[in-house]
């Protein structure tokens, strides 16, 4: 493989990665905890867009429990965003001649 072709592929990969990041930013993933009592919606690039807390938690549960549930919902949404990014990256890299085990 010559250098010019490699540079061309690298540029195309860079453009594709930028496009993928833009697509992820436009997607939404949700996470929840406490059986759905706390829900978080974030973009695929991990910008939190919405937090919903079931009204039944207010006054019945202590502050520490609510904070733990919110943290768990954020982590759940973040894991889903990771999975989404991984899927996008795999489809982006399909057909590219990369060494075994290579990942971006």
C-alpha positions as a Markdown table, in Angstrom:
| # | Residue | x | y | z |
|---|---|---|---|---|
| 1 | Unk | 0.0 | 0.0 | 0.0 |
| 2 | Unk | 1.5 | 3.4 | -1.0 |
| 3 | Unk | 1.7 | 6.4 | 1.3 |
| 4 | Unk | -0.7 | 8.5 | -0.8 |
| 5 | Unk | -3.4 | 5.9 | -0.5 |
| 6 | Unk | -2.9 | 5.5 | 3.2 |
| 7 | Unk | -3.1 | 9.3 | 3.7 |
| 8 | Unk | -6.3 | 9.3 | 1.6 |
| 9 | Unk | -7.8 | 6.6 | 3.8 |
| 10 | Unk | -6.7 | 8.4 | 7.0 |
| 11 | Unk | -8.4 | 11.6 | 5.8 |
| 12 | Unk | -11.6 | 9.7 | 5.0 |
| 13 | Unk | -11.5 | 8.0 | 8.4 |
| 14 | Unk | -11.1 | 11.4 | 10.1 |
| 15 | Unk | -14.1 | 12.8 | 8.1 |
| 16 | Unk | -16.1 | 9.7 | 9.0 |
| 17 | Unk | -15.2 | 10.1 | 12.7 |
| 18 | Unk | -16.3 | 13.7 | 12.7 |
| 19 | Unk | -19.6 | 12.7 | 11.1 |
| 20 | Unk | -20.1 | 9.9 | 13.6 |
| 21 | Unk | -19.5 | 12.4 | 16.5 |
| 22 | Unk | -22.1 | 14.7 | 15.0 |
| 23 | Unk | -24.6 | 11.9 | 14.7 |
| 24 | Unk | -24.0 | 10.8 | 18.3 |
| 25 | Unk | -24.6 | 14.3 | 19.5 |
| 26 | Unk | -28.0 | 14.3 | 17.9 |
| 27 | Unk | -29.0 | 10.9 | 19.4 |
| 28 | Unk | -30.5 | 10.4 | 22.8 |
| 29 | Unk | -30.0 | 7.5 | 25.3 |
| 30 | Unk | -31.8 | 7.1 | 28.5 |
| 31 | Unk | -30.8 | 5.6 | 31.8 |
| 32 | Unk | -32.8 | 4.8 | 34.9 |
| 33 | Unk | -32.5 | 3.6 | 38.4 |
| 34 | Unk | -34.8 | 2.7 | 41.3 |
| 35 | Unk | -37.2 | 0.8 | 39.0 |
| 36 | Unk | -37.7 | 3.8 | 36.8 |
| 37 | Unk | -38.2 | 6.3 | 39.7 |
| 38 | Unk | -35.1 | 8.3 | 38.5 |
| 39 | Unk | -34.6 | 8.7 | 34.7 |
| 40 | Unk | -31.8 | 10.5 | 32.8 |
| 41 | Unk | -31.7 | 11.4 | 29.1 |
| 42 | Unk | -28.4 | 12.4 | 27.6 |
| 43 | Unk | -27.1 | 12.8 | 24.1 |
| 44 | Unk | -24.8 | 10.2 | 22.6 |
| 45 | Unk | -21.9 | 12.6 | 23.4 |
| 46 | Unk | -22.9 | 12.6 | 27.1 |
| 47 | Unk | -24.6 | 15.9 | 27.4 |
| 48 | Unk | -27.4 | 15.5 | 30.0 |
| 49 | Unk | -30.6 | 16.8 | 28.5 |
| 50 | Unk | -33.2 | 15.8 | 31.1 |
| 51 | Unk | -33.5 | 14.4 | 34.6 |
| 52 | Unk | -36.9 | 13.1 | 35.9 |
| 53 | Unk | -37.5 | 12.1 | 39.5 |
| 54 | Unk | -40.7 | 10.4 | 40.5 |
| 55 | Unk | -42.7 | 12.7 | 42.9 |
| 56 | Unk | -43.1 | 9.8 | 45.3 |
| 57 | Unk | -39.4 | 10.0 | 46.2 |
| 58 | Unk | -39.8 | 13.5 | 47.6 |
| 59 | Unk | -40.5 | 13.5 | 51.3 |
| 60 | Unk | -40.5 | 9.7 | 51.6 |
| 61 | Unk | -36.8 | 9.0 | 50.9 |
| 62 | Unk | -33.7 | 10.7 | 52.3 |
| 63 | Unk | -31.5 | 13.0 | 50.3 |
| 64 | Unk | -28.6 | 10.5 | 50.1 |
| 65 | Unk | -30.8 | 7.8 | 48.5 |
| 66 | Unk | -32.1 | 10.2 | 45.9 |
| 67 | Unk | -28.5 | 11.3 | 45.1 |
| 68 | Unk | -27.5 | 7.7 | 44.7 |
| 69 | Unk | -30.4 | 7.0 | 42.4 |
| 70 | Unk | -29.6 | 10.0 | 40.2 |
| 71 | Unk | -25.9 | 8.9 | 40.0 |
| 72 | Unk | -26.9 | 5.4 | 39.1 |
| 73 | Unk | -29.3 | 6.7 | 36.3 |
| 74 | Unk | -26.4 | 8.9 | 34.9 |
| 75 | Unk | -24.1 | 5.9 | 34.9 |
| 76 | Unk | -26.7 | 3.7 | 33.2 |
| 77 | Unk | -27.2 | 6.4 | 30.4 |
| 78 | Unk | -23.5 | 6.7 | 30.1 |
| 79 | Unk | -23.0 | 3.0 | 29.5 |
| 80 | Unk | -25.7 | 3.1 | 26.8 |
| 81 | Unk | -23.9 | 6.0 | 25.2 |
| 82 | Unk | -20.7 | 4.0 | 25.2 |
| 83 | Unk | -22.5 | 1.1 | 23.5 |
| 84 | Unk | -24.0 | 3.4 | 20.9 |
| 85 | Unk | -20.6 | 4.9 | 20.1 |
| 86 | Unk | -19.1 | 1.5 | 19.9 |
| 87 | Unk | -21.7 | 0.3 | 17.4 |
| 88 | Unk | -21.3 | 3.5 | 15.3 |
| 89 | Unk | -17.5 | 3.0 | 15.3 |
| 90 | Unk | -17.8 | -0.6 | 14.3 |
| 91 | Unk | -20.0 | 0.2 | 11.3 |
| 92 | Unk | -17.7 | 3.1 | 10.4 |
| 93 | Unk | -14.6 | 0.8 | 10.4 |
| 94 | Unk | -16.3 | -2.0 | 8.5 |
| 95 | Unk | -14.3 | -2.8 | 5.4 |
| 96 | Unk | -11.3 | -0.8 | 6.4 |
| 97 | Unk | -8.0 | -2.7 | 6.2 |
| 98 | Unk | -6.9 | -2.3 | 9.8 |
| 99 | Unk | -4.5 | -4.6 | 11.8 |
| 100 | Unk | -6.2 | -7.2 | 14.0 |
| 101 | Unk | -7.1 | -5.7 | 17.4 |
| 102 | Unk | -6.8 | -2.1 | 16.2 |
| 103 | Unk | -9.4 | 0.2 | 17.5 |
| 104 | Unk | -9.9 | 4.0 | 17.7 |
